[in-house]
Amino acid sequence: MTANVLIKGGRIIDPSQSIDEISDLLVIDGIITEIKTSIDRPRNSEVFDAEGKIVCPGFIDLHCHLREPGEEHKETIETGTAAAAAGGFTTVCAMPNTFPAM
């Protein structure tokens, strides 16, 4: 994957910046450098069509059950965090319902 990414036409939501708009978003070397209505594709960049999709900072799950240790047959840290990441969650706060409690 390239370090430069252009996300086209997504609904960009970032409450910390008071942004809620349909725009393009440009990431260069891992840093968001531009958000505006239309951005021309820079050379050596990968383009993602985000029309009809939401582009936002990662979500935080304040109440998840990872079940490890003690009930790994229900969920493990590995499977729970993989599922969270697939759903757009970048931070999870695990409940202490493990054996022993953690």
Biopython code that builds the backbone (N, CA, C, O; Angstrom):
import numpy as np
from Bio.PDB.StructureBuilder import StructureBuilder

atoms = [
    (1, "MET", "N", (0.845, -1.184, 0.000)),
    (1, "MET", "CA", (0.000, 0.000, 0.000)),
    (1, "MET", "C", (0.886, 1.241, 0.000)),
    (1, "MET", "O", (1.919, 1.282, 0.669)),
    (2, "THR", "N", (0.473, 2.239, -0.750)),
    (2, "THR", "CA", (1.253, 3.471, -0.815)),
    (2, "THR", "C", (1.013, 4.316, 0.430)),
    (2, "THR", "O", (0.026, 4.137, 1.143)),
    (3, "ALA", "N", (1.927, 5.228, 0.673)),
    (3, "ALA", "CA", (1.784, 6.123, 1.820)),
    (3, "ALA", "C", (0.836, 7.272, 1.509)),
    (3, "ALA", "O", (0.393, 7.976, 2.416)),
    (4, "ASN", "N", (0.520, 7.468, 0.216)),
    (4, "ASN", "CA", (-0.359, 8.563, -0.181)),
    (4, "ASN", "C", (-1.712, 7.999, -0.603)),
    (4, "ASN", "O", (-1.794, 7.130, -1.472)),
    (5, "VAL", "N", (-2.768, 8.507, 0.024)),
    (5, "VAL", "CA", (-4.110, 7.996, -0.227)),
    (5, "VAL", "C", (-5.057, 9.172, -0.436)),
    (5, "VAL", "O", (-5.044, 10.141, 0.323)),
    (6, "LEU", "N", (-5.884, 9.066, -1.485)),
    (6, "LEU", "CA", (-6.930, 10.053, -1.740)),
    (6, "LEU", "C", (-8.270, 9.354, -1.575)),
    (6, "LEU", "O", (-8.571, 8.394, -2.285)),
    (7, "ILE", "N", (-9.069, 9.836, -0.639)),
    (7, "ILE", "CA", (-10.405, 9.300, -0.399)),
    (7, "ILE", "C", (-11.383, 10.272, -1.041)),
    (7, "ILE", "O", (-11.454, 11.439, -0.656)),
    (8, "LYS", "N", (-12.144, 9.782, -2.029)),
    (8, "LYS", "CA", (-12.999, 10.649, -2.841)),
    (8, "LYS", "C", (-14.470, 10.539, -2.448)),
    (8, "LYS", "O", (-15.010, 9.438, -2.336)),
    (9, "GLY", "N", (-15.109, 11.681, -2.242)),
    (9, "GLY", "CA", (-16.556, 11.780, -2.166)),
    (9, "GLY", "C", (-17.241, 11.166, -0.970)),
    (9, "GLY", "O", (-18.428, 10.851, -1.045)),
    (10, "GLY", "N", (-16.537, 10.986, 0.130)),
    (10, "GLY", "CA", (-17.158, 10.416, 1.321)),
    (10, "GLY", "C", (-17.761, 11.493, 2.207)),
    (10, "GLY", "O", (-17.436, 12.674, 2.087)),
    (11, "ARG", "N", (-18.643, 11.062, 3.097)),
    (11, "ARG", "CA", (-19.166, 11.983, 4.105)),
    (11, "ARG", "C", (-18.149, 12.004, 5.234)),
    (11, "ARG", "O", (-18.010, 11.029, 5.973)),
    (12, "ILE", "N", (-17.449, 13.103, 5.363)),
    (12, "ILE", "CA", (-16.395, 13.237, 6.358)),
    (12, "ILE", "C", (-17.000, 13.823, 7.627)),
    (12, "ILE", "O", (-17.568, 14.915, 7.623)),
    (13, "ILE", "N", (-16.862, 13.069, 8.708)),
    (13, "ILE", "CA", (-17.381, 13.506, 10.003)),
    (13, "ILE", "C", (-16.228, 13.500, 10.999)),
    (13, "ILE", "O", (-15.604, 12.466, 11.238)),
    (14, "ASP", "N", (-15.953, 14.660, 11.573)),
    (14, "ASP", "CA", (-14.944, 14.772, 12.629)),
    (14, "ASP", "C", (-15.426, 15.819, 13.626)),
    (14, "ASP", "O", (-15.181, 17.011, 13.440)),
    (15, "PRO", "N", (-16.114, 15.380, 14.691)),
    (15, "PRO", "CA", (-16.649, 16.334, 15.663)),
    (15, "PRO", "C", (-15.583, 17.236, 16.277)),
    (15, "PRO", "O", (-15.881, 18.380, 16.622)),
    (16, "SER", "N", (-14.357, 16.759, 16.420)),
    (16, "SER", "CA", (-13.310, 17.584, 17.029)),
    (16, "SER", "C", (-12.929, 18.769, 16.154)),
    (16, "SER", "O", (-12.372, 19.753, 16.642)),
    (17, "GLN", "N", (-13.230, 18.676, 14.859)),
    (17, "GLN", "CA", (-12.921, 19.763, 13.927)),
    (17, "GLN", "C", (-14.188, 20.436, 13.384)),
    (17, "GLN", "O", (-14.105, 21.270, 12.482)),
    (18, "SER", "N", (-15.356, 20.078, 13.927)),
    (18, "SER", "CA", (-16.658, 20.591, 13.467)),
    (18, "SER", "C", (-16.854, 20.349, 11.973)),
    (18, "SER", "O", (-17.337, 21.226, 11.257)),
    (19, "ILE", "N", (-16.480, 19.160, 11.504)),
    (19, "ILE", "CA", (-16.617, 18.810, 10.087)),
    (19, "ILE", "C", (-17.710, 17.764, 9.929)),
    (19, "ILE", "O", (-17.700, 16.733, 10.601)),
    (20, "ASP", "N", (-18.654, 18.041, 9.031)),
    (20, "ASP", "CA", (-19.662, 17.081, 8.591)),
    (20, "ASP", "C", (-20.041, 17.497, 7.182)),
    (20, "ASP", "O", (-20.938, 18.316, 6.986)),
    (21, "GLU", "N", (-19.354, 16.928, 6.201)),
    (21, "GLU", "CA", (-19.534, 17.349, 4.812)),
    (21, "GLU", "C", (-19.133, 16.242, 3.849)),
    (21, "GLU", "O", (-18.375, 15.337, 4.198)),
    (22, "ILE", "N", (-19.652, 16.330, 2.635)),
    (22, "ILE", "CA", (-19.236, 15.437, 1.553)),
    (22, "ILE", "C", (-18.017, 16.079, 0.911)),
    (22, "ILE", "O", (-18.106, 17.175, 0.357)),
    (23, "SER", "N", (-16.885, 15.405, 0.984)),
    (23, "SER", "CA", (-15.636, 15.980, 0.470)),
    (23, "SER", "C", (-14.650, 14.884, 0.115)),
    (23, "SER", "O", (-14.917, 13.694, 0.280)),
    (24, "ASP", "N", (-13.504, 15.324, -0.379)),
    (24, "ASP", "CA", (-12.352, 14.454, -0.591)),
    (24, "ASP", "C", (-11.392, 14.679, 0.566)),
    (24, "ASP", "O", (-11.385, 15.740, 1.191)),
    (25, "LEU", "N", (-10.586, 13.665, 0.839)),
    (25, "LEU", "CA", (-9.611, 13.749, 1.924)),
    (25, "LEU", "C", (-8.299, 13.167, 1.414)),
    (25, "LEU", "O", (-8.273, 12.063, 0.870)),
    (26, "LEU", "N", (-7.216, 13.909, 1.592)),
    (26, "LEU", "CA", (-5.903, 13.484, 1.115)),
    (26, "LEU", "C", (-4.988, 13.179, 2.292)),
    (26, "LEU", "O", (-4.833, 13.990, 3.205)),
    (27, "VAL", "N", (-4.385, 11.991, 2.253)),
    (27, "VAL", "CA", (-3.421, 11.565, 3.267)),
    (27, "VAL", "C", (-2.070, 11.398, 2.584)),
    (27, "VAL", "O", (-1.938, 10.624, 1.636)),
    (28, "ILE", "N", (-1.075, 12.124, 3.065)),
    (28, "ILE", "CA", (0.285, 12.016, 2.535)),
    (28, "ILE", "C", (1.200, 11.591, 3.679)),
    (28, "ILE", "O", (1.261, 12.242, 4.722)),
    (29, "ASP", "N", (1.902, 10.493, 3.463)),
    (29, "ASP", "CA", (2.810, 9.943, 4.483)),
    (29, "ASP", "C", (2.127, 9.776, 5.837)),
    (29, "ASP", "O", (2.720, 10.052, 6.880)),
    (30, "GLY", "N", (0.866, 9.317, 5.812)),
    (30, "GLY", "CA", (0.147, 9.032, 7.045)),
    (30, "GLY", "C", (-0.480, 10.226, 7.730)),
    (30, "GLY", "O", (-1.030, 10.090, 8.823)),
    (31, "ILE", "N", (-0.409, 11.394, 7.111)),
    (31, "ILE", "CA", (-0.952, 12.621, 7.713)),
    (31, "ILE", "C", (-2.027, 13.202, 6.802)),
    (31, "ILE", "O", (-1.812, 13.348, 5.599)),
    (32, "ILE", "N", (-3.188, 13.535, 7.375)),
    (32, "ILE", "CA", (-4.236, 14.200, 6.599)),
    (32, "ILE", "C", (-3.737, 15.596, 6.265)),
    (32, "ILE", "O", (-3.479, 16.406, 7.155)),
    (33, "THR", "N", (-3.605, 15.869, 4.963)),
    (33, "THR", "CA", (-3.060, 17.159, 4.543)),
    (33, "THR", "C", (-4.104, 18.087, 3.941)),
    (33, "THR", "O", (-3.900, 19.300, 3.875)),
    (34, "GLU", "N", (-5.231, 17.516, 3.501)),
    (34, "GLU", "CA", (-6.226, 18.344, 2.828)),
    (34, "GLU", "C", (-7.601, 17.710, 2.945)),
    (34, "GLU", "O", (-7.746, 16.492, 2.843)),
    (35, "ILE", "N", (-8.608, 18.546, 3.161)),
    (35, "ILE", "CA", (-10.005, 18.147, 3.073)),
    (35, "ILE", "C", (-10.698, 19.258, 2.308)),
    (35, "ILE", "O", (-10.755, 20.397, 2.772)),
    (36, "LYS", "N", (-11.228, 18.926, 1.128)),
    (36, "LYS", "CA", (-11.995, 19.915, 0.367)),
    (36, "LYS", "C", (-12.887, 19.212, -0.641)),
    (36, "LYS", "O", (-12.781, 18.001, -0.839)),
    (37, "THR", "N", (-13.765, 19.975, -1.274)),
    (37, "THR", "CA", (-14.781, 19.422, -2.155)),
    (37, "THR", "C", (-14.206, 18.547, -3.256)),
    (37, "THR", "O", (-14.743, 17.475, -3.535)),
    (38, "SER", "N", (-13.132, 18.982, -3.881)),
    (38, "SER", "CA", (-12.535, 18.197, -4.959)),
    (38, "SER", "C", (-11.019, 18.334, -4.909)),
    (38, "SER", "O", (-10.483, 19.442, -4.922)),
    (39, "ILE", "N", (-10.341, 17.202, -4.853)),
    (39, "ILE", "CA", (-8.880, 17.187, -4.836)),
    (39, "ILE", "C", (-8.415, 16.373, -6.032)),
    (39, "ILE", "O", (-8.875, 15.249, -6.236)),
    (40, "ASP", "N", (-7.506, 16.931, -6.824)),
    (40, "ASP", "CA", (-6.926, 16.187, -7.937)),
    (40, "ASP", "C", (-5.998, 15.111, -7.394)),
    (40, "ASP", "O", (-5.324, 15.300, -6.382)),
    (41, "ARG", "N", (-5.978, 13.976, -8.088)),
    (41, "ARG", "CA", (-5.153, 12.847, -7.639)),
    (41, "ARG", "C", (-3.672, 13.170, -7.775)),
    (41, "ARG", "O", (-3.194, 13.443, -8.875)),
    (42, "PRO", "N", (-2.944, 13.139, -6.661)),
    (42, "PRO", "CA", (-1.498, 13.330, -6.743)),
    (42, "PRO", "C", (-0.840, 12.090, -7.357)),
    (42, "PRO", "O", (-1.392, 10.992, -7.293)),
    (43, "ARG", "N", (0.330, 12.272, -7.944)),
    (43, "ARG", "CA", (1.071, 11.122, -8.459)),
    (43, "ARG", "C", (1.408, 10.191, -7.301)),
    (43, "ARG", "O", (1.530, 10.620, -6.153)),
    (44, "ASN", "N", (1.553, 8.934, -7.619)),
    (44, "ASN", "CA", (1.914, 7.920, -6.619)),
    (44, "ASN", "C", (0.940, 7.860, -5.446)),
    (44, "ASN", "O", (1.351, 7.694, -4.298)),
    (45, "SER", "N", (-0.347, 7.995, -5.742)),
    (45, "SER", "CA", (-1.339, 7.888, -4.674)),
    (45, "SER", "C", (-2.370, 6.830, -5.034)),
    (45, "SER", "O", (-2.659, 6.588, -6.206)),
    (46, "GLU", "N", (-2.913, 6.212, -4.005)),
    (46, "GLU", "CA", (-3.983, 5.246, -4.170)),
    (46, "GLU", "C", (-5.296, 5.985, -3.951)),
    (46, "GLU", "O", (-5.391, 6.829, -3.059)),
    (47, "VAL", "N", (-6.320, 5.673, -4.764)),
    (47, "VAL", "CA", (-7.603, 6.360, -4.662)),
    (47, "VAL", "C", (-8.671, 5.376, -4.193)),
    (47, "VAL", "O", (-8.777, 4.260, -4.701)),
    (48, "PHE", "N", (-9.460, 5.817, -3.212)),
    (48, "PHE", "CA", (-10.596, 5.044, -2.735)),
    (48, "PHE", "C", (-11.865, 5.833, -3.008)),
    (48, "PHE", "O", (-11.955, 7.010, -2.658)),
    (49, "ASP", "N", (-12.850, 5.189, -3.633)),
    (49, "ASP", "CA", (-14.150, 5.808, -3.859)),
    (49, "ASP", "C", (-14.983, 5.609, -2.600)),
    (49, "ASP", "O", (-15.368, 4.484, -2.281)),
    (50, "ALA", "N", (-15.260, 6.688, -1.886)),
    (50, "ALA", "CA", (-16.006, 6.611, -0.628)),
    (50, "ALA", "C", (-17.426, 7.141, -0.771)),
    (50, "ALA", "O", (-18.084, 7.421, 0.232)),
    (51, "GLU", "N", (-17.911, 7.285, -2.009)),
    (51, "GLU", "CA", (-19.263, 7.789, -2.211)),
    (51, "GLU", "C", (-20.261, 6.887, -1.480)),
    (51, "GLU", "O", (-20.238, 5.665, -1.629)),
    (52, "GLY", "N", (-21.132, 7.511, -0.690)),
    (52, "GLY", "CA", (-22.119, 6.769, 0.083)),
    (52, "GLY", "C", (-21.577, 6.167, 1.369)),
    (52, "GLY", "O", (-22.268, 5.411, 2.051)),
    (53, "LYS", "N", (-20.336, 6.506, 1.695)),
    (53, "LYS", "CA", (-19.705, 5.956, 2.888)),
    (53, "LYS", "C", (-19.328, 7.081, 3.858)),
    (53, "LYS", "O", (-19.258, 8.249, 3.477)),
    (54, "ILE", "N", (-19.090, 6.710, 5.103)),
    (54, "ILE", "CA", (-18.685, 7.668, 6.126)),
    (54, "ILE", "C", (-17.195, 7.519, 6.382)),
    (54, "ILE", "O", (-16.686, 6.408, 6.536)),
    (55, "VAL", "N", (-16.503, 8.648, 6.427)),
    (55, "VAL", "CA", (-15.072, 8.698, 6.738)),
    (55, "VAL", "C", (-14.955, 9.473, 8.046)),
    (55, "VAL", "O", (-15.342, 10.639, 8.122)),
    (56, "CYS", "N", (-14.421, 8.820, 9.072)),
    (56, "CYS", "CA", (-14.369, 9.474, 10.379)),
    (56, "CYS", "C", (-13.235, 8.891, 11.213)),
    (56, "CYS", "O", (-12.670, 7.856, 10.861)),
    (57, "PRO", "N", (-12.902, 9.557, 12.320)),
    (57, "PRO", "CA", (-11.918, 8.975, 13.237)),
    (57, "PRO", "C", (-12.447, 7.645, 13.777)),
    (57, "PRO", "O", (-13.650, 7.390, 13.735)),
    (58, "GLY", "N", (-11.557, 6.809, 14.277)),
    (58, "GLY", "CA", (-11.962, 5.511, 14.815)),
    (58, "GLY", "C", (-12.930, 5.646, 15.978)),
    (58, "GLY", "O", (-12.855, 6.591, 16.764)),
    (59, "PHE", "N", (-13.842, 4.682, 16.073)),
    (59, "PHE", "CA", (-14.812, 4.654, 17.161)),
    (59, "PHE", "C", (-14.177, 4.077, 18.424)),
    (59, "PHE", "O", (-13.159, 3.388, 18.363)),
    (60, "ILE", "N", (-14.797, 4.369, 19.570)),
    (60, "ILE", "CA", (-14.348, 3.844, 20.859)),
    (60, "ILE", "C", (-15.487, 3.027, 21.464)),
    (60, "ILE", "O", (-16.595, 3.535, 21.631)),
    (61, "ASP", "N", (-15.219, 1.764, 21.793)),
    (61, "ASP", "CA", (-16.204, 0.899, 22.448)),
    (61, "ASP", "C", (-15.894, 0.892, 23.943)),
    (61, "ASP", "O", (-14.879, 0.344, 24.373)),
    (62, "LEU", "N", (-16.774, 1.504, 24.726)),
    (62, "LEU", "CA", (-16.551, 1.623, 26.165)),
    (62, "LEU", "C", (-17.077, 0.433, 26.959)),
    (62, "LEU", "O", (-16.992, 0.425, 28.187)),
    (63, "HIS", "N", (-17.620, -0.575, 26.271)),
    (63, "HIS", "CA", (-18.223, -1.705, 26.984)),
    (63, "HIS", "C", (-18.136, -2.958, 26.114)),
    (63, "HIS", "O", (-19.106, -3.330, 25.453)),
    (64, "CYS", "N", (-16.982, -3.599, 26.117)),
    (64, "CYS", "CA", (-16.858, -4.838, 25.342)),
    (64, "CYS", "C", (-16.476, -5.992, 26.260)),
    (64, "CYS", "O", (-15.975, -5.785, 27.366)),
    (65, "HIS", "N", (-16.720, -7.199, 25.788)),
    (65, "HIS", "CA", (-16.462, -8.417, 26.559)),
    (65, "HIS", "C", (-15.437, -9.254, 25.811)),
    (65, "HIS", "O", (-15.777, -9.920, 24.833)),
    (66, "LEU", "N", (-14.193, -9.228, 26.257)),
    (66, "LEU", "CA", (-13.153, -10.003, 25.587)),
    (66, "LEU", "C", (-12.994, -11.398, 26.188)),
    (66, "LEU", "O", (-12.450, -12.287, 25.533)),
    (67, "ARG", "N", (-13.457, -11.607, 27.415)),
    (67, "ARG", "CA", (-13.587, -12.919, 28.062)),
    (67, "ARG", "C", (-12.293, -13.683, 28.322)),
    (67, "ARG", "O", (-12.331, -14.826, 28.778)),
    (68, "GLU", "N", (-11.172, -13.075, 28.042)),
    (68, "GLU", "CA", (-9.893, -13.760, 28.276)),
    (68, "GLU", "C", (-9.178, -13.085, 29.434)),
    (68, "GLU", "O", (-8.988, -11.870, 29.384)),
    (69, "PRO", "N", (-8.775, -13.799, 30.467)),
    (69, "PRO", "CA", (-8.709, -15.252, 30.604)),
    (69, "PRO", "C", (-10.005, -15.838, 31.172)),
    (69, "PRO", "O", (-10.826, -15.128, 31.754)),
    (70, "GLY", "N", (-10.162, -17.126, 30.991)),
    (70, "GLY", "CA", (-11.227, -17.869, 31.645)),
    (70, "GLY", "C", (-12.348, -18.353, 30.759)),
    (70, "GLY", "O", (-12.868, -19.447, 30.978)),
    (71, "GLU", "N", (-12.740, -17.574, 29.762)),
    (71, "GLU", "CA", (-13.841, -17.987, 28.889)),
    (71, "GLU", "C", (-13.469, -17.789, 27.420)),
    (71, "GLU", "O", (-14.222, -17.203, 26.642)),
    (72, "GLU", "N", (-12.295, -18.289, 27.068)),
    (72, "GLU", "CA", (-11.798, -18.124, 25.696)),
    (72, "GLU", "C", (-12.695, -18.791, 24.666)),
    (72, "GLU", "O", (-12.615, -18.462, 23.482)),
    (73, "HIS", "N", (-13.550, -19.723, 25.088)),
    (73, "HIS", "CA", (-14.475, -20.357, 24.139)),
    (73, "HIS", "C", (-15.538, -19.366, 23.652)),
    (73, "HIS", "O", (-16.169, -19.595, 22.620)),
    (74, "LYS", "N", (-15.740, -18.269, 24.385)),
    (74, "LYS", "CA", (-16.694, -17.235, 23.981)),
    (74, "LYS", "C", (-16.034, -16.143, 23.142)),
    (74, "LYS", "O", (-16.592, -15.699, 22.139)),
    (75, "GLU", "N", (-14.848, -15.717, 23.557)),
    (75, "GLU", "CA", (-14.141, -14.622, 22.874)),
    (75, "GLU", "C", (-12.722, -14.594, 23.406)),
    (75, "GLU", "O", (-12.473, -14.942, 24.561)),
    (76, "THR", "N", (-11.792, -14.178, 22.558)),
    (76, "THR", "CA", (-10.418, -13.963, 23.010)),
    (76, "THR", "C", (-10.041, -12.522, 22.712)),
    (76, "THR", "O", (-10.743, -11.822, 21.982)),
    (77, "ILE", "N", (-8.944, -12.093, 23.275)),
    (77, "ILE", "CA", (-8.471, -10.737, 22.972)),
    (77, "ILE", "C", (-8.222, -10.611, 21.475)),
    (77, "ILE", "O", (-8.554, -9.590, 20.873)),
    (78, "GLU", "N", (-7.640, -11.641, 20.876)),
    (78, "GLU", "CA", (-7.342, -11.600, 19.438)),
    (78, "GLU", "C", (-8.605, -11.511, 18.587)),
    (78, "GLU", "O", (-8.682, -10.672, 17.690)),
    (79, "THR", "N", (-9.600, -12.364, 18.853)),
    (79, "THR", "CA", (-10.808, -12.338, 18.020)),
    (79, "THR", "C", (-11.649, -11.093, 18.284)),
    (79, "THR", "O", (-12.229, -10.526, 17.358)),
    (80, "GLY", "N", (-11.715, -10.669, 19.537)),
    (80, "GLY", "CA", (-12.507, -9.486, 19.872)),
    (80, "GLY", "C", (-11.946, -8.205, 19.294)),
    (80, "GLY", "O", (-12.691, -7.367, 18.784)),
    (81, "THR", "N", (-10.634, -8.051, 19.372)),
    (81, "THR", "CA", (-10.036, -6.828, 18.823)),
    (81, "THR", "C", (-10.027, -6.847, 17.298)),
    (81, "THR", "O", (-10.120, -5.792, 16.671)),
    (82, "ALA", "N", (-9.918, -8.028, 16.691)),
    (82, "ALA", "CA", (-10.005, -8.116, 15.224)),
    (82, "ALA", "C", (-11.402, -7.723, 14.754)),
    (82, "ALA", "O", (-11.547, -7.007, 13.763)),
    (83, "ALA", "N", (-12.432, -8.191, 15.462)),
    (83, "ALA", "CA", (-13.806, -7.825, 15.116)),
    (83, "ALA", "C", (-14.036, -6.327, 15.304)),
    (83, "ALA", "O", (-14.695, -5.685, 14.486)),
    (84, "ALA", "N", (-13.492, -5.782, 16.380)),
    (84, "ALA", "CA", (-13.627, -4.342, 16.629)),
    (84, "ALA", "C", (-12.973, -3.542, 15.505)),
    (84, "ALA", "O", (-13.567, -2.595, 14.990)),
    (85, "ALA", "N", (-11.769, -3.913, 15.128)),
    (85, "ALA", "CA", (-11.061, -3.200, 14.055)),
    (85, "ALA", "C", (-11.827, -3.293, 12.740)),
    (85, "ALA", "O", (-11.893, -2.314, 11.996)),
    (86, "ALA", "N", (-12.403, -4.450, 12.445)),
    (86, "ALA", "CA", (-13.177, -4.613, 11.211)),
    (86, "ALA", "C", (-14.402, -3.704, 11.200)),
    (86, "ALA", "O", (-14.877, -3.317, 10.133)),
    (87, "GLY", "N", (-14.915, -3.362, 12.377)),
    (87, "GLY", "CA", (-16.076, -2.488, 12.483)),
    (87, "GLY", "C", (-15.746, -1.022, 12.657)),
    (87, "GLY", "O", (-16.650, -0.212, 12.865)),
    (88, "GLY", "N", (-14.467, -0.656, 12.578)),
    (88, "GLY", "CA", (-14.084, 0.743, 12.671)),
    (88, "GLY", "C", (-13.725, 1.217, 14.070)),
    (88, "GLY", "O", (-13.555, 2.416, 14.292)),
    (89, "PHE", "N", (-13.608, 0.296, 15.012)),
    (89, "PHE", "CA", (-13.242, 0.668, 16.377)),
    (89, "PHE", "C", (-11.728, 0.602, 16.530)),
    (89, "PHE", "O", (-11.108, -0.412, 16.210)),
    (90, "THR", "N", (-11.142, 1.684, 17.018)),
    (90, "THR", "CA", (-9.694, 1.732, 17.213)),
    (90, "THR", "C", (-9.310, 1.615, 18.680)),
    (90, "THR", "O", (-8.137, 1.436, 19.007)),
    (91, "THR", "N", (-10.306, 1.716, 19.569)),
    (91, "THR", "CA", (-10.068, 1.599, 21.006)),
    (91, "THR", "C", (-11.204, 0.797, 21.624)),
    (91, "THR", "O", (-12.374, 1.043, 21.329)),
    (92, "VAL", "N", (-10.861, -0.165, 22.483)),
    (92, "VAL", "CA", (-11.883, -0.912, 23.216)),
    (92, "VAL", "C", (-11.538, -0.897, 24.698)),
    (92, "VAL", "O", (-10.368, -0.949, 25.077)),
    (93, "CYS", "N", (-12.568, -0.825, 25.526)),
    (93, "CYS", "CA", (-12.407, -0.901, 26.974)),
    (93, "CYS", "C", (-13.110, -2.177, 27.426)),
    (93, "CYS", "O", (-14.337, -2.261, 27.399)),
    (94, "ALA", "N", (-12.328, -3.162, 27.838)),
    (94, "ALA", "CA", (-12.875, -4.472, 28.180)),
    (94, "ALA", "C", (-13.465, -4.480, 29.583)),
    (94, "ALA", "O", (-12.898, -3.913, 30.517)),
    (95, "MET", "N", (-14.608, -5.131, 29.710)),
    (95, "MET", "CA", (-15.242, -5.318, 31.010)),
    (95, "MET", "C", (-14.428, -6.341, 31.803)),
    (95, "MET", "O", (-13.783, -7.208, 31.213)),
    (96, "PRO", "N", (-14.455, -6.246, 33.143)),
    (96, "PRO", "CA", (-13.648, -7.154, 33.962)),
    (96, "PRO", "C", (-14.349, -8.484, 34.261)),
    (96, "PRO", "O", (-14.144, -9.063, 35.328)),
    (97, "ASN", "N", (-15.174, -8.971, 33.329)),
    (97, "ASN", "CA", (-15.894, -10.226, 33.572)),
    (97, "ASN", "C", (-15.091, -11.415, 33.034)),
    (97, "ASN", "O", (-15.556, -12.174, 32.185)),
    (98, "THR", "N", (-13.878, -11.545, 33.558)),
    (98, "THR", "CA", (-12.990, -12.642, 33.207)),
    (98, "THR", "C", (-12.697, -13.438, 34.468)),
    (98, "THR", "O", (-13.015, -13.004, 35.575)),
    (99, "PHE", "N", (-12.099, -14.586, 34.295)),
    (99, "PHE", "CA", (-11.761, -15.427, 35.447)),
    (99, "PHE", "C", (-10.275, -15.735, 35.433)),
    (99, "PHE", "O", (-9.844, -16.585, 34.654)),
    (100, "PRO", "N", (-9.474, -15.077, 36.264)),
    (100, "PRO", "CA", (-9.846, -14.092, 37.281)),
    (100, "PRO", "C", (-10.157, -12.738, 36.638)),
    (100, "PRO", "O", (-9.782, -12.470, 35.497)),
    (101, "ALA", "N", (-10.855, -11.892, 37.405)),
    (101, "ALA", "CA", (-11.192, -10.550, 36.912)),
    (101, "ALA", "C", (-9.918, -9.756, 36.670)),
    (101, "ALA", "O", (-8.979, -9.803, 37.464)),
    (102, "MET", "N", (-9.902, -9.032, 35.568)),
    (102, "MET", "CA", (-8.726, -8.223, 35.232)),
    (102, "MET", "C", (-9.129, -6.776, 35.055)),
    (102, "MET", "O", (-8.282, -5.930, 34.769)),
]
sb = StructureBuilder()
sb.init_structure("model")
sb.init_model(0)
sb.init_chain("A")
sb.init_seg("    ")
for serial, (resi, resn, name, xyz) in enumerate(atoms, 1):
    if name == "N":
        sb.init_residue(resn, " ", resi, " ")
    sb.init_atom(name, np.array(xyz, "f"), 0.0, 1.0, " ", f" {name:<3s}", serial, name[0])
structure = sb.get_structure()
